[in-house]
């Protein structure tokens, strides 16, 4: 088996050190195994995706000295695959329309809490009079969909039993996007033949949902490698919303990209930064 990894950023902002670390980790794992490394742009968030951020992703990966194999893949060119999967799940009776807003869910006294906060309480599940003329998402009836014990393997956590019920009825098609992260990433990894999903530990919990979708859609289950995250001086993981320093700012400040990549490989992070064991 030829090892095949990928880096799949969303062009909704500039790359930061955390992105660089994840891209380097996926790239180097593939190269060490004599395998392939792909670049996929997850650009189906129509309200936030920007062409200039796509250009920045390509420029800064090259600045870091990373090379990908084959053409860059864009999710926006794969919408037919997402719609076909949604049609299949509808035909199985596993999807239902939901008109609830985030505020509706937050205000619901019946909303249970799972590993990542409030879980959708199933308000729209089973409604026979759904008004599809209103803005709506499509949710997966997880309890109905889960018919057997499912497992997946992480290189660091070992064998993990999938627990998609802890996420509630997840959204697979958003009101403002043709597919959710859960659906799109699962289909794309399978279509591209990704054998090892190398990504941060912040996405570990999402894998419970992805494993269920793989079973429902007869897709292969890759090996997972959820690596540690980088955190800033305040102890929070590096993220766009926390104002993490961007690769653009480091490049403009005169940093050598390849040297920076080598320091990240060696665990020599910039002063004030650390690996967050999250």
Rosetta blueprint (number, residue, H / E / L):
1 X L
2 X L
3 X L
4 X E
5 X E
6 X E
7 X E
8 X L
9 X L
10 X L
11 X L
12 X L
13 X L
14 X L
15 X L
16 X E
17 X H
18 X H
19 X H
20 X H
21 X H
22 X H
23 X H
24 X H
25 X H
26 X H
27 X H
28 X H
29 X H
30 X H
31 X H
32 X H
33 X L
34 X L
35 X L
36 X E
37 X E
38 X E
39 X E
40 X E
41 X E
42 X L
43 X L
44 X L
45 X L
46 X L
47 X L
48 X L
49 X L
50 X L
51 X H
52 X H
53 X H
54 X H
55 X H
56 X H
57 X H
58 X H
59 X H
60 X H
61 X H
62 X H
63 X H
64 X L
65 X L
66 X L
67 X L
68 X L
69 X L
70 X L
71 X L
72 X L
73 X E
74 X E
75 X H
76 X H
77 X H
78 X L
79 X H
80 X H
81 X H
82 X H
83 X H
84 X H
85 X H
86 X H
87 X H
88 X H
89 X H
90 X H
91 X H
92 X L
93 X L
94 X L
95 X E
96 X E
97 X E
98 X E
99 X L
100 X L
101 X L
102 X H
103 X H
104 X H
105 X H
106 X H
107 X H
108 X L
109 X L
110 X L
111 X L
112 X L
113 X E
114 X E
115 X L
116 X L
117 X E
118 X E
119 X L
120 X L
121 X L
122 X L
123 X L
124 X L
125 X L
126 X L
127 X L
128 X L
129 X L
130 X L
131 X L
132 X L
133 X L
134 X L
135 X L
136 X L
137 X E
138 X E
139 X E
140 X E
141 X L
142 X H
143 X H
144 X H
145 X H
146 X L
147 X L
148 X L
149 X L
150 X L
151 X E
152 X E
153 X E
154 X E
155 X L
156 X L
157 X L
158 X E
159 X E
160 X E
161 X E
162 X L
163 X L
164 X H
165 X H
166 X H
167 X H
168 X L
169 X L
170 X L
171 X E
172 X E
173 X E
174 X L
175 X L
176 X L
177 X L
178 X L
179 X L
180 X L
181 X H
182 X H
183 X H
184 X H
185 X H
186 X H
187 X H
188 X H
189 X H
190 X H
191 X H
192 X L
193 X L
194 X L
195 X L
196 X E
197 X E
198 X E
199 X E
200 X E
201 X H
202 X H
203 X H
204 X L
205 X L
206 X H
207 X H
208 X H
209 X H
210 X H
211 X H
212 X H
213 X H
214 X H
215 X H
216 X H
217 X L
218 X L
219 X L
220 X L
221 X L
222 X L
223 X E
224 X E
225 X E
226 X E
227 X E
228 X L
229 X E
230 X E
231 X E
232 X L
233 X L
234 X L
235 X L
236 X L
237 X E
238 X L
239 X L
240 X H
241 X H
242 X H
243 X L
244 X L
245 X L
246 X E
247 X H
248 X H
249 X H
250 X H
251 X H
252 X H
253 X L
254 X L
255 X L
256 X L
257 X H
258 X H
259 X H
260 X H
261 X H
262 X H
263 X H
264 X H
265 X H
266 X L
267 X L
268 X L
269 X L
270 X L
271 X L
272 X L
273 X L
274 X E
275 X E
276 X E
277 X L
278 X L
